[in-house]
Amino acid sequence: MDKEGLVYTLDEGLVAVGFGKFQALVLVYAGLGYFAEAMEIMILSFVGLAVKTEWGLSSGQESLLTTVVFAGMLIGANSWGLLSDKYGRRKGLLGSTILTSIAGLMSTFSPNYTYLVILRFLVGIGLAGGPVFSSWFLEFVPSSNRGMWMVVFSTFWTFGTIFEASLAWIVMPRMSWRWLLAFSSLPSIALLLFYHLAPESPRYLCMKGRISDAHKILEKIALLNQTKLPTGMLVSDTTGLEEESCSASYNPLLSSAREKVSSPKSSFFTLFSTKLLQTTLLLWVLYLGNAFSYYGIVLLTSELSGPQSKCNSGILHLEKSLQEESLYMDVFITSLAELPGLLFSAIIVDRVGRKLSLTLMLVLASIFLLPLIYHQPAILRTILLFGARMCAIGTFTVACIYCPELYPTSVRTTGAGVASAVGRIGGMICPVVAVGLVNGCHVKEAIILFEDFLKSQGAVSGNCLLGSL
């Protein structure tokens, strides 16, 4: 009997069922996780200043509230990736969501500074599950649609930052930072309520040899999308997700078809194999620079818009209400910058290439930041911060979209998670610059340091690795 056509691979099955209602629901759930992470990160722009005033904290203590979150993310990003590659994407989603929602809600009731620091550290560990959400969604998407839908997925982060800025503008002047923490934990709680609806990744199931379970997921996708699976039986892929590309010039780094991960430890050390070592190290440097620049610009906005802006303005006293109004307005406006930033990166990334896209946006971010070395009028300052953040989110988006595709299925969430973890080191450092130096009226030194980081990122983006993305 001619058996040609009686079997099909997972990739062929995903192409056949297409992107429909099922993937849209997966997108909403994964996007809500990204939305929740963005809110918890953006809250750092408001809670630090409020807690400092209420509890009489020093600038160092204020900075620590931000640093501990990124320290938690540094630990958690590695852990959730290893867990997800070993025990399944759903386990990683559940663990990170439980920790984020409980610790986030408990932060509301912190009796003192020490408790708040500990709880925000735990929130950081939970938030580190972000790469698991993105990798999980990625594994449901047909290769022909992957780039576009990962850009769409990234918009959930942007809407999360905008929503948090809006929420702070409404809540902080009328209630307190405790209420803002409580409201900001609601998206994570919603993830727990709908967790039972989240399916396991069929690609993960195939990688583990659970072909029948993967086939059941494909049948559900076909049913909800009102499409049909190919004729025949599902078989394990002979090529992994990372080996697909619409570009014929793309060269896979490592096949995952029969790559079985025996332990989390082995999946971690695979990142340092001959084929992946250069990829891993360059992604680490890129993520660290991206995190420092992006989160630094976010914090810099709140610091330059608050009372510390008096350092260069010559205005020694401002009414508290005017200070708060300027802070909320500037953070909200600069959060809106992420929308054109995402659109800009989506337009140019395929037209001019990944390497040139990253280089262009890094140069533009540097140009926008440079005038802030000197005191600028409020409107011009906001415009410059708007442009800098627009470019910063663009570079972050390009890196986050393609990082999971550079790793095989067996180590995908581990690779993305560890890269994200290393990036958190940049997040830990940036409060010292954005908060510490600006509070000490060393704005010029802070901006120069940001400029140096942007230049180092440009050097990494010029490497041949990113040219092949």
Order of alpha helices (4+ residues) and beta strands (2+ residues): beta-alpha-alpha-alpha-alpha-alpha-alpha-alpha-alpha-alpha-alpha-alpha-alpha-beta-alpha-alpha-alpha-alpha-alpha-alpha-alpha-alpha-alpha-alpha
